[in-house]
Amino acid sequence: MGRLSARDENVAVVCVGTDRSTGDALGPLTGHKLQALAPRHVPIFGTLEEPVHAGNLAEKMADITRRFPRHLFVAVDACLGSLENVGTICVGQGALRPGAGVNKVLPPVGDLHVTGVVNVGGFMEYFVLQNTRLHLVMRMSTVIAEGLAELLARPVAAPSANRFPARAAETAGRVWQSST
């Protein structure tokens, strides 16, 4: 994602989650912050005011993809993981599967994805998401929003020949550890 740019690609960001669960609020918090930071022509979906969550995901994605058929979608969502990975932010190619951490079957979202490991998975996932530290989620949302805004504002050296940004394969799977 090192060369992702809204100037040479039609890019939209979809931040998935709900503000009704601390751990799952990573997406809407990121979307809220990104609205103020990203170039104004970049569509941002999934904010504190208008979240994209399990209850409206299929409907929202149908509307978004109808309105922006040629856009590359960057999806942002929280996830659960192992204790040593809590606070980690992962970036990769391909869609993410919202709700997988809580055993929900929802439509995949995005061409590229950013996920943040907000807590430990494996047992009582809904309870774990409700009892996630807000400070961690706020810090991770800031890191993601600032990183995406910087990439979206950056010019690309040479336009990409395909739908994915140049050199995306080189940076896919890159992981950052958020300081908590």
N, C-alpha and C positions, 0 to 999 in steps of 0.2 A: 504494500500500500504506500510505499515511499514516494510514488509519483502520482498519486491520486490528486486530481485537480478538477475543480468545478469549471474551470475556464475551457478545458479541452474535452471534457466528458460531461454528459448530462447526468448529474449525480443528485440523488435524494437520500435522505437519512430517515430510517424508521427505528424509533426507540421503543422497545416493547417492555411492558410491565405496568404495575399499578402502584399508586401512591397509598393504597390501603394496607400494604404490607411493607415493612421497612426494607427487607432484603430485596423484594421485587421492585422497589422504587428506583433502582439504578437507571433503568431506561428513561422513565419520565423526568427524573432529575437531570440526566444528561441532555435530553431534548430541550428542557427548559433553559439550561445554561447555553446550549449550542445556538438557540435562537438569537441570543444577544451577541454571539461571537462569530458565527459563520457568515460568509457573504450572503447578502439579502436575496439573491436569486436562487439560492439552494433551498429546495423544499425540505422542511423538517417536520416529521410526524411523530407523535408520541411525546407529549409534554405533560406537565402537571395539570394544565388547564384542560387538555384533550388527550388523555392517555390512549394508547393502543394496547389492549390487554386481551386475555383469553376470551372474554365475553363478546368482544367486537372485532377480533383479529381478522376473521375471514371476510367480514363485510368491509372493514377499512382497507384491507389489502386489495380487494376487488376494485374498490373505488380508486385507490392510489395508482394501481397499475393501469387502470383505464385512463386516468387523467395524465399519466406520465409513462406512456408505453415504451419510450426509447431511453429511459433513464437506467443508470446503474444504481442499484439499491445497496446501501450500507446499513446493515441491521445491528442494533445494539441491544444487549439483554444481559440480565444477571444470570448466574448459574451457581450451582453447588458443586463442591469438589472435596478433595482431601484437606486435612488440617494444614499441611505444609504449603498448600496452594492458595489458601485464603488471602485475598488481597492482590492476586495475580490478574492481570489484564491480558487477554489473548486476542490476537488478530489473525484472521485467516480468510481464504477464498471459500466461496460456496455459501449456501444458506445455513442459517441456524434453525434449530428446532425449539421454538418457545414451549415452555411447559414440560420439557423432558425431565427436568429435575424433580418434578412433582407428579410424574407419571401421567401427564395429560397428552393427548394426541391432538396436535394443532398443526395448521399448515406451516410449511417452511417459509422463512422470510429472508430476503436479501441475496445478493450476488457475492458480497463480501460481508464479513461479520466481525464484530468486536464483542467479546464476552468478558464479564468480570466475575471472578469467583468471590462471592460475598459471604459464604459460610460453608460449613461441612454438610455433605449430603450422606444419604444412606439410611436414615432413620427419622421418622416423624418430620418430613420435609416442610410441611406447612408451618408447624410449630417453630422449626429452625428459622424459616424465612421471617416469621413474625418477631423473632428474638435476635435479629441481626443488629449489630451496632450501627447506629445512624452515622456516626463519625466516619466509619469505614466507607459506607455507601456514598456519603457526600464527597469524600476525598477522591474516591475512584471516579465518580461522575465528573468531577473537575478535571482530572487527568485526561479522561476520554474526550470530553468536550473541547478542551484546549488543544489536544492533539489533532482531533478531526478538523477543528477550525483552521489550524495552521496548514494542514494538508490541503484543505479545500481552497485556501487563499493562495497557494503556491502555484506559480506557472509551471507548465511541463516543458521540458527541453524539446521533445519531439512528440507530435500527436501519436497516440496508440493506433495500431492498425485494427485491433479488435475491440470488443466491448470492455475488456478488462484493462486497467491501467498498465502502462509499461512497467516491467520489472516487478509486477505484483507477486509472481511466483517466488521471487527471491526473498520477499519480506513476509509472505504468508506464513503463519505459524509463529511469528515473532511474539515473544512474551515479555511483559514488563511486570515487575513486582512493585505494587503501590506501597509507599511507606505509610504504615498505619500508626 
